[in-house]
C-alpha cells in the first residue's frame, strides 16, 4: 500500500501537475521548503521531473534538487537520465546511469535503458551500447519492445547494422515504432534496397503504416530512383490522408524531384495547405540538380514573397542551379546575398558551388583563387571539384596543382588519378598518363566500381561494368549489340581511350571497356523489356562519362525514347538526340 499523503501534500502535487513555467515552479518549490514537504518522494520526484524533462525546466536546477534527495529512487534517476539524454550534454545521462547501477536503492527499468541508449545513439558510444545490451539481457528486459527498439536505433547510429538487424529479427513482438526504426536504420546506412524490402515484409505481416513509415520509405525511393514504388506510396498516403502531414508532403516532393519528375513534385507542392522552409527547399534544390537555374531563382522569389526565411540549404539549391545552367553572374549575386542580406554564413558546400561554377565556366584561375582565399583551403572536396573542371577544359597546369594538394592532404583517391590521367590523355600527354597509371599501381589504390540502377515495374535492377550476373545477361548483351548498330548508323562514334587507361575513365572508376559501361547495360535492359512509350530512368553512383553521354543522346534519337539519368552531380534528360544539360556538365 502507498503512503497516505496529507491534504497539503496532495494540493502541492496537483499544483505541480499544472505548472507551466520555471518561474512558477521556483515559487512552488519555495512553498514546499517553507512547509517542510521537500522530503516527500512524490513531491520531490514531481519537482525533479519538471526541471529535467519539461521544455520550461532547467537541468542545473534538477541536479541541485537531485543532490538533496535521500536515497533517490528509480523514478528520480530516470528523470535526470532522460533530461540529459535529450540535451546538449548526453554524456551526463550515461554518467548518471553508471552511478545508478551502483546504487542500492534503485534498479534500471524500461525507461532507464531506453534513455541511456538514446544517449549512446547521440554520442555514437558503440562500446556502451553493447554493454547496455548485455545488461538488458542480464536484467530480463530482452523481450521489452521499447528497449529493443531503442537498441536498434542505437546500433544503427553506431553503424552496427548487423547487430540492429539481429535485435529486430529476434523480436517476438513488434510494434509500428520497431518497424519504423528498422526502416530508418537501413535508410540512414544507405541500404535503401533493404529499407524497401522492409515495406514488402510489413505488407506480408499485415502491419499498418503511419506518416513516419512513409517518410522513411519515400527517402529510400528518392535515393534509388524508385519512382513506381514512390507513386504507390503516394497513393497510400492519399488514401490514409497522410498528405496533410507537412513531413510526408516534403518527402513526396523530394522523392518526385530526385526521381526526375518535377511536374508531380510541383503538383504535391501546390496541393499542400501547410508549408515550411524544407518544402520550399525541396523544390529549389530539385530545380537546381535538374540544371534549371532560372526556375530555382523564380521559386526563391516566390518563397520570399510568401514570407519564408531562406536558410543555407536554400542557397545550395540556388547555387547548384546557377552552376549547372552557367548563370555565373546570378550565382555570384546569390552567394554574396547569403551573408549581406540574410546573415547566413558561407559553408564549405557553398564555396564548393562557387569553385564548380567558375570551373565549369572555364575560369579556372578564379576558381583556384576562391579556394586559396578561404580558410577551408585544406578541404579535399574543393580541390577535387577543381580537378574535375580541369578535365572538362583540358587544363593540365591547374589540374596538377589540384592533384598536388590532394596528395599533400593525403586525400587522393583512384578517381583523382584517373581524372588527371584523362586530362593528360586529352592533351596527348602519354608520359603524364603513364605516370598516373604507375602511381595507381604502386600505391595499390582500388577504384570504385561504377554502377547503375534502373527501375522496371516495382523492381530495381543493378548493373556494374561488364556485368554478367543478371539472370537475363545473354539477352541484355544481345540487345546492346543491336543498340550499338542502330546508334552507329545514327552517327554515334565510340570514343577511343587508347591514350588513357584501358577503356573509359569516369570519376572514381576505371572500367575495362566503354562499350559495356553500367549505364549502357541498364539502357539495353530497359529497351528490351519495356514498352516503347516508357521513360527509362537510371541512377548512377558516379558522374556519367563523356562517351556514355553521347551514346545516350543517340539512343534517345534512334529509339525515340525519353531517358532520364541521375548521376552523382545532376540530372540529364535525354530526348530526340538532345540533353537538358546542353552539354554543359
Helices and strands as residue ranges (DSSP letters): H 7-17, H 22-34, H 41-53, H 59-67, H 74-85, H 90-101, H 110-123, H 126-138, H 145-157, H 161-169, H 176-188, H 192-205, H 211-224, H 227-239, G 242-244, H 246-258, H 262-271, H 277-289, H 293-305, H 312-325, H 328-342, H 348-360, H 364-373, G 375-378, H 380-393, H 396-408, H 414-426, H 430-443, E 451-456, E 459-464, H 473-489, E 505-506, E 509-510, G 514-516, H 518-529, E 536-540, H 546-558, E 563-566, E 571-575, E 578-579
